[in-house]
Amino acid sequence: MTQPRDFAGYAGHPPAMRWPNGAGLAVSIVVNVEEGAELSLSAGDERNEHIYEAVERVEGQPDLCMESHFEYGPRAGWPRIRAALRSRKVPATLNACGRALEATPWIAREAVQDGHEIAAHGWRWERHVHMDEQTERRAIARAVAAIERVSGRPPLGWHTRSATSLRTRDLLIEQGGFLYDSNAYNDDIPYVVDTGHGPHVVLPYAFDTNDMRYYNNGGFVFAEDFARYCIAGFDRLLKEADDAPRMLSIGLHTRIIGRPARIAGLEAFLDHALARENVWFASRADIAHAWRKAIGLPDWQPRPCPETFATDSPT
């Protein structure tokens, strides 16, 4: 099984469009909410998560150290991130695992209250690449059901933890409720793929303008490292946006950028970007809607969820 690869993209000639208010650069702040969805023997999973600031495996017993590390995000990290966004009136997309929001429902309530989008990041924080079709259908259905249950609205976007299966995008489109997915890293602007159910928007994500680079020798140590790198990316794309549309994704994690020595990096980036013109801060759903409109696609409407997904959803 293979999928065709596209190395050309827009071949240097993207659509001639502008974002709302005539902006050239769309900025997407993505807050990943994974805590409570990481693999844990305490949660009945088959093994413990082993990747944090240090990589260590604990087998056969619950890893209380790892669990405590992940608890930091909801307890201390999220309030700092929320305050940074709220005080600046910046909309964000919470890239949330269904099981994580079930464990921390107040995060969903606060995000909705602040006007943020909640997208799906899977049921558990796990890759889909080796899942069989029935297992993947169930994972998608459980994530959708959990997010709708705790937030009051279904997710419009999806982003798998890194590796998808070859059928992930088809299953998302078949499910009927997804406006876009972020399962790609191959461009600085959205693009559309043709499917059996019509055109589907892909919003590429980024691992470089991302606080994950504080981990595993990724290059970030101080708050200034995050701010300087993200500002450099922002400034370059803003310059290019004079001639063509651009999109910048900033990836955050509550347990990473939410640390007291790191949060200033996010604040510095936001203050720099907010002081510039020709910029539109938006949720990923709003970016996907705007892209469809700008390139002449009809308004997106969800389709009824097929029985194969409904029956796989947990009671």
C-alpha positions as CSV (number, residue, x, y, z in Angstrom):
1,M,0.0,0.0,0.0
2,T,1.3,3.4,-1.0
3,Q,0.1,6.9,-1.5
4,P,1.3,9.3,-4.2
5,R,3.8,12.0,-3.0
6,D,3.6,15.6,-4.0
7,F,7.0,17.3,-4.1
8,A,5.8,20.3,-6.2
9,G,2.9,21.7,-4.2
10,Y,2.0,25.1,-5.7
11,A,5.3,25.1,-7.6
12,G,6.0,28.6,-6.3
13,H,2.6,30.0,-7.5
14,P,0.1,29.7,-4.7
15,P,-3.4,31.1,-5.1
16,A,-3.6,34.9,-5.2
17,M,-5.7,35.5,-2.1
18,R,-5.7,37.5,1.1
19,W,-6.8,36.4,4.6
20,P,-9.7,38.3,6.3
21,N,-9.0,42.0,6.7
22,G,-6.6,41.9,3.9
23,A,-3.9,40.2,5.9
24,G,-1.1,38.3,4.2
25,L,0.0,36.1,7.1
26,A,-2.3,33.8,9.2
27,V,-0.9,32.8,12.6
28,S,-2.2,29.7,14.2
29,I,-1.4,29.1,17.9
30,V,-1.9,25.4,18.7
31,V,-2.0,24.2,22.3
32,N,-1.6,20.5,22.5
33,V,-3.6,18.9,25.4
34,E,-2.2,15.4,25.9
35,E,-2.0,15.0,29.6
36,G,-4.1,12.1,30.8
37,A,-4.1,10.5,27.4
38,E,-0.4,9.4,27.5
39,L,0.0,5.6,27.8
40,S,0.0,4.5,31.4
41,L,-0.4,1.2,33.1
42,S,-2.4,3.0,35.7
43,A,-5.0,3.8,33.0
44,G,-5.2,0.2,31.9
45,D,-2.9,0.8,28.9
46,E,-0.5,-1.9,27.6
47,R,2.6,0.1,28.6
48,N,3.9,3.4,30.1
49,E,4.8,6.4,28.1
50,H,8.6,6.8,28.2
51,I,9.3,10.1,26.4
52,Y,9.7,13.2,28.5
53,E,12.6,15.5,29.1
54,A,14.5,12.3,29.9
55,V,13.8,9.1,28.1
56,E,13.3,6.3,30.6
57,R,11.3,3.1,30.4
58,V,9.4,1.6,33.4
59,E,8.0,-1.8,32.6
60,G,5.6,-4.0,34.5
61,Q,4.7,-1.3,37.1
62,P,3.0,2.1,36.9
63,D,5.5,4.9,36.3
64,L,4.6,7.4,39.0
65,C,7.4,9.7,38.0
66,M,6.2,10.0,34.4
67,E,2.6,10.4,35.6
68,S,3.7,13.3,37.8
69,H,5.5,15.0,35.0
70,F,2.4,14.9,32.8
71,E,0.2,16.2,35.7
72,Y,2.2,19.4,35.6
73,G,0.6,20.7,32.4
74,P,-3.0,20.8,33.6
75,R,-2.1,21.9,37.2
76,A,0.4,24.7,36.4
77,G,1.2,25.0,32.7
78,W,-2.3,25.5,31.3
79,P,-3.2,28.5,33.6
80,R,0.0,30.3,32.4
81,I,-0.7,29.7,28.8
82,R,-4.4,30.6,29.2
83,A,-3.4,33.9,30.9
84,A,-0.9,34.8,28.1
85,L,-3.5,34.2,25.4
86,R,-6.5,35.7,27.3
87,S,-4.7,38.9,28.2
88,R,-3.8,39.5,24.6
89,K,-7.1,38.3,23.2
90,V,-5.4,35.8,20.9
91,P,-7.5,32.9,19.6
92,A,-6.0,29.4,19.6
93,T,-6.7,25.9,18.7
94,L,-6.5,23.3,21.4
95,N,-5.2,20.1,19.8
96,A,-6.8,17.8,22.4
97,C,-6.9,14.1,23.0
98,G,-10.3,12.9,24.0
99,R,-9.1,11.0,27.0
100,A,-7.1,14.0,28.2
101,L,-10.1,16.3,28.1
102,E,-12.2,13.7,30.0
103,A,-9.5,13.8,32.7
104,T,-9.3,17.6,32.7
105,P,-12.8,18.9,31.6
106,W,-12.2,22.3,33.1
107,I,-9.6,23.0,30.3
108,A,-12.3,22.4,27.7
109,R,-14.8,24.7,29.5
110,E,-12.2,27.4,29.9
111,A,-11.1,27.2,26.3
112,V,-14.7,27.5,25.0
113,Q,-15.3,30.4,27.4
114,D,-12.2,32.1,26.0
115,G,-13.3,31.6,22.4
116,H,-10.7,28.9,21.4
117,E,-11.3,26.0,19.0
118,I,-11.0,22.5,20.3
119,A,-9.7,20.1,17.6
120,A,-9.1,16.3,18.0
121,H,-5.6,14.9,18.7
122,G,-6.8,11.3,18.9
123,W,-8.4,9.3,21.8
124,R,-5.1,8.4,23.4
125,W,-1.8,10.2,22.6
126,E,-0.6,7.6,20.2
127,R,0.3,6.9,16.6
128,H,-2.2,5.4,14.2
129,V,0.3,3.9,11.8
130,H,0.0,0.3,12.9
131,M,-3.7,0.3,13.8
132,D,-6.1,-2.0,11.9
133,E,-9.2,-0.3,10.4
134,Q,-11.6,-1.3,13.2
135,T,-9.3,0.0,15.9
136,E,-8.7,3.3,14.1
137,R,-12.4,3.8,13.5
138,R,-13.0,3.3,17.2
139,A,-10.2,5.7,18.2
140,I,-11.6,8.4,15.9
141,A,-15.2,7.9,17.2
142,R,-14.1,7.9,20.8
143,A,-12.2,11.1,20.4
144,V,-15.1,12.9,18.7
145,A,-17.6,11.7,21.3
146,A,-15.4,12.7,24.3
147,I,-14.6,16.2,22.9
148,E,-18.3,16.8,22.1
149,R,-19.3,15.6,25.5
150,V,-16.9,17.8,27.5
151,S,-16.9,20.9,25.3
152,G,-20.5,20.9,24.0
153,R,-19.4,20.8,20.3
154,P,-17.7,18.3,18.0
155,P,-14.2,18.9,16.7
156,L,-13.8,20.2,13.2
157,G,-10.1,19.4,12.9
158,W,-7.8,16.4,13.5
159,H,-4.1,15.9,14.0
160,T,-2.7,12.4,14.7
161,R,0.4,12.1,16.9
162,S,2.9,12.1,14.1
163,A,2.5,8.9,12.1
164,T,-0.9,8.3,10.6
165,S,-2.1,5.1,8.9
166,L,-2.5,5.0,5.2
167,R,-6.3,5.2,5.7
168,T,-6.5,7.9,8.4
169,R,-7.5,10.8,6.1
170,D,-10.1,8.7,4.3
171,L,-11.6,7.6,7.7
172,L,-11.7,11.2,8.9
173,I,-13.5,12.3,5.7
174,E,-15.8,9.3,5.8
175,Q,-16.7,10.2,9.4
176,G,-18.2,13.3,8.0
177,G,-17.5,15.9,10.7
178,F,-14.0,17.1,9.8
179,L,-13.5,20.3,8.0
180,Y,-9.7,19.8,7.9
181,D,-6.8,17.8,9.2
182,S,-3.3,18.8,10.1
183,N,-1.6,15.5,9.3
184,A,1.1,17.1,7.1
185,Y,4.2,19.1,7.5
186,N,4.9,19.9,3.9
187,D,4.1,23.6,3.2
188,D,3.6,27.1,4.7
189,I,0.1,27.5,3.5
190,P,-3.0,25.2,3.3
191,Y,-3.9,23.1,0.4
192,V,-6.8,21.0,-0.8
193,V,-6.9,17.3,-1.6
194,D,-9.6,15.7,-3.7
195,T,-11.6,12.9,-2.1
196,G,-14.7,10.8,-2.9
197,H,-16.7,13.2,-0.7
198,G,-15.4,16.4,-2.2
199,P,-12.4,18.7,-1.6
200,H,-10.8,18.5,1.8
201,V,-8.5,21.1,3.4
202,V,-5.1,20.2,4.9
203,L,-3.4,22.7,7.2
204,P,0.2,21.7,7.5
205,Y,1.7,21.7,11.0
206,A,5.3,22.5,12.1
207,F,7.8,20.8,14.4
208,D,10.4,23.6,14.3
209,T,8.3,26.6,15.6
210,N,7.3,24.3,18.4
211,D,8.1,24.1,22.1
212,M,8.9,20.3,21.7
213,R,12.4,21.5,20.8
214,Y,13.1,22.0,24.5
215,Y,13.2,18.2,24.6
216,N,15.7,15.6,23.4
217,N,18.5,18.0,22.4
218,G,16.1,20.0,20.2
219,G,18.0,23.2,20.6
220,F,15.9,25.3,22.9
221,V,17.1,26.0,26.4
222,F,16.0,29.4,27.5
223,A,12.8,31.3,26.9
224,E,14.6,33.5,24.5
225,D,15.5,30.6,22.3
226,F,11.8,29.8,21.6
227,A,11.0,33.5,21.1
228,R,13.9,34.2,18.8
229,Y,13.3,31.2,16.6
230,C,9.6,31.8,16.3
231,I,10.0,35.5,15.7
232,A,12.6,34.7,12.9
233,G,10.0,32.4,11.2
234,F,7.3,35.0,11.7
235,D,9.4,37.9,10.2
236,R,10.4,35.9,7.2
237,L,6.8,34.7,6.4
238,L,5.5,38.2,7.0
239,K,7.9,39.6,4.4
240,E,6.9,36.9,1.9
241,A,3.3,37.6,2.6
242,D,3.6,40.9,0.8
243,D,3.5,38.8,-2.4
244,A,1.7,35.5,-1.5
245,P,-0.4,34.1,1.4
246,R,1.4,32.5,4.3
247,M,0.5,30.6,7.4
248,L,2.6,30.1,10.6
249,S,1.9,27.4,13.1
250,I,3.2,27.8,16.6
251,G,3.1,24.5,18.6
252,L,2.7,24.5,22.4
253,H,2.3,21.9,25.1
254,T,1.0,22.7,28.5
255,R,3.7,20.7,30.3
256,I,6.5,22.3,28.2
257,I,6.1,26.0,27.5
258,G,4.0,26.3,30.6
259,R,7.1,26.0,32.8
260,P,8.0,29.3,34.6
261,A,11.3,29.7,32.9
262,R,9.8,29.2,29.4
263,I,6.5,31.0,29.4
264,A,8.2,34.4,28.7
265,G,9.2,33.0,25.3
266,L,5.6,32.7,24.3
267,E,4.7,36.1,25.7
268,A,7.6,37.7,23.8
269,F,6.6,36.1,20.5
270,L,3.0,37.1,20.9
271,D,3.9,40.7,21.7
272,H,6.2,40.9,18.7
273,A,3.6,39.5,16.3
274,L,0.7,41.5,17.7
275,A,2.6,44.7,17.1
276,R,2.8,44.1,13.3
277,E,0.4,44.8,10.6
278,N,-0.7,42.4,7.8
279,V,-1.3,39.6,10.4
280,W,-4.4,37.6,11.2
281,F,-4.4,35.5,14.4
282,A,-7.0,32.7,13.9
283,S,-8.1,29.3,14.9
284,R,-7.3,26.5,12.5
285,A,-11.0,26.0,11.7
286,D,-11.3,29.7,10.8
287,I,-8.2,29.4,8.6
288,A,-9.7,26.4,6.8
289,H,-13.0,28.1,6.2
290,A,-11.2,31.2,4.9
291,W,-9.1,29.2,2.6
292,R,-12.1,27.4,1.1
293,K,-13.8,30.7,0.5
294,A,-10.8,32.4,-1.0
295,I,-10.2,29.7,-3.5
296,G,-13.8,29.5,-4.5
297,L,-15.0,26.3,-2.8
298,P,-18.5,26.1,-1.4
299,D,-19.1,26.5,2.3
300,W,-18.3,23.4,4.2
301,Q,-21.1,21.5,5.8
302,P,-20.8,18.3,7.9
303,R,-22.3,15.1,6.6
304,P,-24.2,12.6,8.7
305,C,-21.9,10.2,10.5
306,P,-22.1,6.7,8.9
307,E,-23.4,3.8,10.9
308,T,-19.9,2.2,10.9
309,F,-18.6,5.1,13.0
310,A,-21.7,5.4,15.2
311,T,-21.7,1.8,16.2
312,D,-18.0,1.9,17.1
313,S,-18.5,4.9,19.4
314,P,-18.5,3.9,23.1
315,T,-21.7,4.1,25.1
